[in-house]
């Protein structure tokens, strides 16, 4: 920095405001999490190390100096003149917290009361031992990376490492999460069929997910600054790293902050900002769900990645005096979506995704319509406002087929970099369905969680956490000063499943086989349902085959979780994911075939990346399954094609998802 820049700085902030890291079982390699909203595609094989293990995703934090007008002066990096000291305090409080049963902020769940996890652990000091808390750790310097910065606590006396701290070549903080270790020191079952509530709430278990505040101090021009603090979250692996959910956590947070007046409302509806993502993300999910492929994929009538269709949908009439040639097309698309304020099930509408209360059957105290309202994902009110404006022609046509977002932070204007970092970290996180979710869950839709844009309201150091009763109720959750206000280490992830692998094994697609074996789905952008295998991709690219054979290969999809022991009951399937999560497929980018015969295909094809051993094993198993399909009855065949062993197993999983109510 120049002396003029140094003199201009009045305050310093950490960005991103909420950083997201992801666990992996690689012991040596890691990647950096997305720092722009449209990063370069993840190349095939990039997410695994040489042994085939999944690389951890580190969250990188930077310091930016601001002037008195709130303008960015420069990124502050570690030098002898500007020494930076980082401090991080993460924890895992899942086992100490309350059971997850359902999102507790809905009308449909107003009478829910949930007990503590590990209820047999009653003494205060024994319950304290359920929390994994390494305490605050500090780091300073450049390229720091040694064992002294590991974040190790313990679970009832068993050491558990929640991650480690490093710095890069200019002193930015790198938070590397845990390695995906989940275990029970007393070898308790991960799921007890005789206790349905144990799904997502395994007694005696821990995992190495964590979260907590990130702080920094820096000396600039002889003045010491305490940077505006941030937060870091560790999350499960991203099994489709380039894809985003239909509504992202960034979408959700921005709407919450708009409603609270924390950020301003946009003055105009932009096609590229407000409409195109709502449509195009449906088509993007073709790579992780066969139902989305049929409805919105390449070659389908509703392929929202088709530039010609987007041109028509983005067209604003030049004058009110002339007819609007595409209004009926816009209106038809709009009416496919599930209304924000409806109470009917309407399972055939868009988006074909489950909502917070799917499977929720305890409607004894509330009208069944309140449950139905959230059984399938409804259009959020902000999305609906924008879509209505679009239908009526009140929007800006800013669509250009050759436009491209900046795919690196360095190409982004300096003034926009902090916000880009804030948004990119959460753009690749899920907002729905909160059952409980992948990275974070329903508390994030409450403005009381935030003190500023993308800033968690942190509990002051030394202030004790509130005391709560033995049963958590909606009234307790939503009261002033309750658990949705000041947050401490571990408070964001405590609401999530324990261990996280069980939820990943269960949140699939097509639970209602009478309707469709592939849709609706839960979280295909993070936990794929059906994928294009490498073998099918090779067939697609084989120019010696007929166009029909190659086209058939493109539309063929294999169950992503086909390696799970299909003929085993739920506990064994959950245990398999705990032990082998690093072997599950990762959907990564490959180039499309170059010949004209398949010119209708997208430029990038997303293909499942498996270790060579696992790919060969699954290919043989898939071929064996295909030979047995014709001998199955209709229901078992549908179940097998969607990834279940048979209809009976699908029913078992559906019952568990309903929590035995």
Secondary structure, DSSP 4 states (H G I P E B T S, - for coil): --HHHHHH--EEEEESSEEEEE--S-SS-EEEPPSSTTPPPPBTTTTB-TTSPBPEEEEEEEEEEE-TTS-EEEEE---SSS-EEEEEEEEE-TTTSBPP-S-TTSGGGTT-EEEBSSTT--SHHHHHTTSEE---EEEESSS---GGGEEEEEETTEEEEEEEEEE-TT--EEEEE-----B-TT---S--TT-GGGTTB-TT-B----EEEEEEEEEETTEEEEPBPEEEEEE---TTTT---SSBHHHHHHHHHHHTTSSPPPSS-BIIIIIHHHHHHHHHGGGT-HHHHHHHSTTSTT-TT-HHHHHHHT---S-TTS--TTHHHHHHHHHHBPPTT--S--TTSBS-BB-TTTT----SSS-HHHHHTTTBPPPPHHHHHHHHHHHTT-SB----TT----SSGGGS-HHHHHHHHHHHHHHTSB-S--SS-SS--GGGG-GGGEEETTEE-BPPTTPPPPP--SEEEHHHHHSTTSTTSSB-TTTTGGGS-BSHHHHHHH--B---TTT-SS-SBS-TTTS-SEE--HHHHHHHH-TTS-HHHHHHHHH--EETTTTS-TTS-HHHHHHHHHHHGGGS-EEEEEEPP-SGGGTTS-SEEEEEE--HHHHHHHHHHHHHHHHHGGGS-HHHHHHHHHT-SSHHHHHHHHHHHTTT-
